[in-house]
C-alpha cells in the first residue's frame, strides 16, 4: 500500500495482494480514500463487497448539438429551459458579447486568465489549469475560439473552446465569470453561445470537458447538477475519444478533505465490462434528498455513509 497526496486528498493506492489484509484499517497515517487502479474484472465483486465503488476514473460531459438551439432545449425540463432563457435575456440587456474565432486576442486572453485564476483561488482545492494552455490558445497547433462578455470595458466572463474535428466535436475547456454575474447565470449564456458557434461550424457533438469522477474534491456535487440541467450526459471518458481513460475502484473512508456530499458515478454492474450503465453514489454524513442529484442517464442514486476508519487529520 502506498499513500499519496492528491491536491490535499490522502489516497492509499492498493493492489490485489493488499485486499485480504486490508492494511488501510491498521495504518497510523491519515487516509481519506483507498483506491485500486485498473481493478481486474475478477476482483470487482470482492471490491464491491468491501465497500469500493468501481467507476471510470474520468467522466466526459457530452451532448449532441442538434440542428438548432430550440431543438436542443426541447430535451430539457421546463425549469432548466426557463433558467437558460432568463440568463440569456439578462445578459443581452446589459452586456456586450464578443466572439474571437480566427484568433484570440492576447490582451483579452490575459484578462480572462486573471479572472479565471481569481475564481480558482476561491476554491478549496482549485488548480489553475488554464494558464498552462495560454500559448496553445494563441498559437496552436490546436484551434481554439473564445466567447467573452463585457460590462462596459470590464471583462465579466468568458469561455475558451477547443475544436476537435477528429471527434466531430468541440470541447468547452475553461470558463470563468465574476461573482455578481455568476449569480445571474452568465456561464449558461456563454456556454449556449459557444454551442451555437459550434453548430455554425458544422460540429455534431459538444463536451463540457473531462472531470475526475469524485465530486466533492476538485469539483463539487453542485457542478454535476449544473451540467445535467444544461442537457449534458456524463459518460466514461474512454467511451469518447480518451485513449488514456481507465477504470478505478474507490473506498471513501471519511469526509475530512471532501465536501459533504461526495458524489461518485459507479458502474451498476462492475463485474460486467460490457455493461456501461452508471449509478450515482452519494457519500454523506447528513440527511440529503438524493433526488436533487438525479439525472436521466443514471439508473439510480444510492446514499451511503463514509466508512469512518481512523480519526480526523492532525
C-alpha positions in Angstrom: 0.0 0.0 0.0 1.3 3.4 -1.0 -0.2 6.7 0.4 0.0 9.7 -1.9 -1.3 13.3 -1.6 -3.6 14.4 -4.5 -4.2 18.1 -4.1 -4.9 17.8 -0.4 -6.6 14.4 -0.5 -4.7 11.5 1.1 -5.2 8.5 -1.2 -4.0 5.0 -0.3 -3.1 3.1 -3.5 -3.6 -0.6 -3.1 -3.1 -3.7 -5.2 -4.8 -7.1 -5.4 -2.4 -8.6 -2.9 -3.5 -6.0 -0.3 -7.2 -6.8 -0.2 -7.2 -9.8 2.1 -5.3 -7.9 4.9 -6.9 -4.5 4.3 -3.8 -2.6 5.5 -5.7 0.7 5.5 -7.5 -0.4 8.6 -4.3 -0.6 10.6 -2.4 2.4 9.1 -1.2 5.1 11.5 -1.3 7.6 8.6 -4.5 9.5 7.8 -6.3 8.2 4.8 -9.3 9.8 3.0 -9.7 7.4 0.1 -8.5 3.9 -0.7 -8.0 3.3 -4.4 -7.2 0.5 -6.7 -6.2 1.5 -10.2 -7.4 -0.6 -13.1 -9.2 -3.2 -10.9 -9.2 -6.6 -12.6 -12.7 -7.8 -13.6 -12.4 -10.9 -11.4 -11.8 -8.8 -8.3 -14.6 -6.3 -8.8 -17.4 -8.2 -6.9 -15.0 -8.6 -4.0 -14.2 -4.9 -4.1 -17.9 -4.0 -4.1 -18.5 -6.3 -1.1 -15.8 -4.4 0.8 -17.5 -1.0 0.0 -15.4 0.0 -3.0 -17.1 1.7 -5.9 -15.9 0.5 -9.3 -16.0 3.5 -11.7 -14.5 5.3 -14.6 -11.6 7.4 -13.5 -12.7 10.4 -15.6 -16.1 11.5 -16.9 -16.7 13.3 -20.2 -19.8 15.5 -20.3 -21.3 15.0 -23.7 -24.3 16.4 -25.7 -25.4 16.2 -29.3 -25.7 19.8 -30.6 -28.9 19.1 -32.7 -29.8 21.3 -35.6 -30.6 24.4 -33.6 -30.9 25.7 -30.1 -34.6 25.3 -29.8 -34.3 21.6 -30.6 -31.5 21.2 -28.1 -33.6 23.0 -25.4 -36.6 20.9 -26.1 -34.8 17.9 -24.5 -34.6 19.8 -21.1 -37.2 20.1 -18.4 -39.3 23.3 -18.2 -37.4 24.8 -15.3 -34.0 24.2 -16.9 -35.2 25.7 -20.2 -36.7 28.8 -18.4 -33.5 29.3 -16.4 -31.4 29.3 -19.6 -33.7 31.8 -21.4 -33.8 34.0 -18.3 -30.0 34.1 -18.2 -29.8 34.9 -21.9 -32.2 37.8 -21.5 -30.3 39.3 -18.6 -27.0 39.1 -20.4 -28.4 40.6 -23.6 -29.9 43.5 -21.7 -26.7 44.5 -20.0 -23.6 43.0 -21.7 -21.7 43.0 -24.9 -20.6 39.6 -26.1 -17.5 39.3 -28.3 -16.6 36.1 -30.3 -13.0 35.7 -31.2 -12.7 32.9 -33.7 -9.9 33.3 -36.3 -7.5 34.2 -33.5 -7.8 35.0 -29.7 -6.5 38.4 -28.7 -3.6 38.1 -26.2 -4.7 41.1 -24.1 -8.2 39.9 -23.8 -7.0 36.3 -23.1 -4.7 37.6 -20.3 -7.6 39.5 -18.7 -9.7 36.3 -18.9 -6.9 34.3 -17.3 -6.6 36.7 -14.5 -10.4 36.4 -13.8 -10.1 32.6 -14.1 -7.2 32.4 -11.6 -9.1 34.7 -9.2 -12.1 32.4 -9.3 -10.0 29.3 -8.9 -8.2 30.8 -5.9 -11.5 30.9 -4.1 -11.9 27.1 -4.3 -10.7 24.9 -1.5 -8.6 22.7 -3.9 -8.8 24.7 -7.1 -6.0 24.1 -9.6 -5.5 26.9 -12.3 -5.1 24.7 -15.3 -6.0 27.3 -17.9 -2.8 29.4 -17.8 -0.6 26.5 -18.9 -2.6 26.4 -22.2 -2.1 30.1 -23.0 0.5 29.6 -25.8 -1.6 26.9 -27.4 -4.7 29.1 -27.3 -2.7 31.9 -29.0 -0.5 30.0 -31.4 -1.8 26.4 -31.8 -1.3 23.8 -33.1 -4.7 23.1 -31.6 -7.5 25.5 -32.7 -9.4 27.5 -30.0 -12.1 30.1 -30.2 -13.4 32.2 -27.4 -16.6 33.9 -26.1 -16.1 36.9 -23.9 -18.7 39.1 -22.1 -18.1 42.8 -21.2 -20.0 45.2 -18.9 -18.8 48.4 -20.4 -15.0 48.0 -20.5 -14.9 45.3 -17.8 -14.5 41.7 -18.7 -17.1 39.9 -16.6 -16.9 36.4 -18.2 -15.6 34.2 -20.8 -15.0 30.7 -22.1 -12.3 29.0 -24.2 -13.4 26.4 -26.6 -11.2 23.7 -28.3 -12.1 22.5 -31.7 -11.7 18.7 -32.2 -12.5 17.9 -35.8 -11.2 14.4 -35.5 -14.0 13.8 -32.9 -16.6 15.9 -34.8 -16.8 17.9 -31.5 -15.9 21.0 -29.6 -14.7 21.0 -26.0 -15.5 23.9 -23.7 -12.3 23.8 -21.8 -12.2 26.7 -19.4 -14.7 29.3 -18.2 -15.0 32.0 -15.6 -17.4 34.7 -14.7 -17.4 37.4 -11.9 -19.2 36.6 -8.7 -22.0 39.1 -9.5 -22.6 37.6 -12.9 -22.3 34.1 -11.6 -25.5 34.8 -9.6 -27.1 35.8 -12.9 -26.0 32.5 -14.6 -23.8 34.2 -17.2 -21.9 30.9 -17.6 -25.1 29.3 -19.1 -25.4 32.2 -21.6 -21.7 31.9 -22.7 -22.0 28.1 -23.0 -25.0 28.3 -25.2 -23.4 31.0 -27.4 -20.4 28.7 -27.7 -22.7 25.8 -28.7 -24.3 28.0 -31.4 -20.9 28.8 -32.8 -20.1 25.1 -32.9 -23.3 24.5 -34.9 -22.4 27.1 -37.4 -19.1 25.3 -37.9 -20.9 22.0 -38.6 -19.9 20.1 -35.5 -22.2 17.3 -34.1 -21.1 17.0 -30.5 -20.1 19.2 -27.7 -18.5 18.4 -24.4 -18.1 20.4 -21.1 -14.7 18.8 -20.6 -13.4 15.9 -18.6 -13.6 15.7 -14.8 -12.3 13.4 -12.1 -15.1 11.1 -11.0 -15.1 12.2 -7.4 -17.3 15.2 -6.8 -16.6 16.9 -3.5 -12.9 17.4 -4.1 -11.6 19.4 -7.1 -15.1 19.7 -8.4 -18.3 19.9 -6.3 -21.6 17.9 -6.5 -23.4 21.2 -7.4 -21.4 21.3 -10.7 -22.8 17.8 -11.5 -26.3 19.1 -11.2 -25.5 22.3 -13.2 -24.2 20.2 -16.2 -27.2 17.8 -16.0 -29.6 20.8 -16.2 -27.6 22.1 -19.2 -28.6 19.0 -21.1 -25.3 17.1 -21.0 -24.7 13.4 -20.2 -21.7 12.1 -18.2 -20.0 9.1 -19.9 -16.8 7.2 -19.1 -14.1 9.3 -20.8 -12.7 6.2 -22.5 -16.1 5.9 -24.3 -15.5 9.2 -26.0 -12.0 9.6 -27.6 -9.9 9.4 -24.4 -7.1 6.9 -25.1 -5.8 7.2 -21.5 -9.2 6.7 -19.9 -9.5 3.7 -17.5 -11.4 2.4 -14.5 -10.5 2.5 -10.8 -12.2 1.5 -7.5 -12.6 3.9 -4.6 -13.4 3.4 -1.0 -14.2 6.7 0.8 -13.2 6.3 4.4 -14.1 9.8 5.7 -15.1 13.3 4.5 -12.2 15.2 6.2 -10.9 16.5 3.0 -14.1 16.1 0.9 -17.2 18.1 0.9 -20.5 16.6 2.1 -22.0 15.2 0.0 -19.3 13.5 -2.1 -20.7 12.0 -5.3 -19.2 9.2 -7.4 -20.7 7.6 -10.5 -20.1 3.9 -10.5 -20.9 1.0 -12.8 -24.2 -0.6 -12.0 -22.7 -4.0 -12.7 -19.0 -3.7 -12.1 -18.0 -7.2 -13.0 -19.6 -7.0 -16.5 -17.3 -4.8 -18.5 -19.7 -4.8 -21.4 -22.4 -3.1 -19.2 -21.6 0.7 -19.2 -24.7 1.9 -17.3 -23.8 4.2 -14.3 -25.5 4.8 -11.0 -24.9 7.6 -8.5 -23.3 7.1 -5.1 -23.7 9.9 -2.6 -21.4 9.6 0.4 -22.7 11.7 3.2 -23.0 12.1 6.9 -26.1 14.3 6.5 -29.8 13.8 5.7 -29.9 14.5 2.0 -32.6 14.4 -0.6 -30.9 12.3 -3.3 -33.4 13.4 -5.8 -31.6 16.7 -6.0 -28.8 14.9 -7.9 -31.0 12.8 -10.2 -30.1 12.6 -13.9 -31.8 10.8 -16.8 -28.7 8.9 -17.7 -28.3 7.3 -14.2 -30.0 4.0 -13.3 -30.4 5.0 -9.7 -29.0 7.2 -6.9 -27.7 5.4 -3.8 -26.8 7.1 -0.5 -24.2 5.7 1.9 -22.1 6.9 4.8 -18.3 7.0 4.6 -16.5 4.1 6.3 -15.1 6.5 9.0 -12.0 4.5 9.5 -9.5 6.2 11.8 -10.0 9.7 13.2 -9.5 13.1 11.7 -6.5 14.8 10.3 -4.0 16.2 12.8 
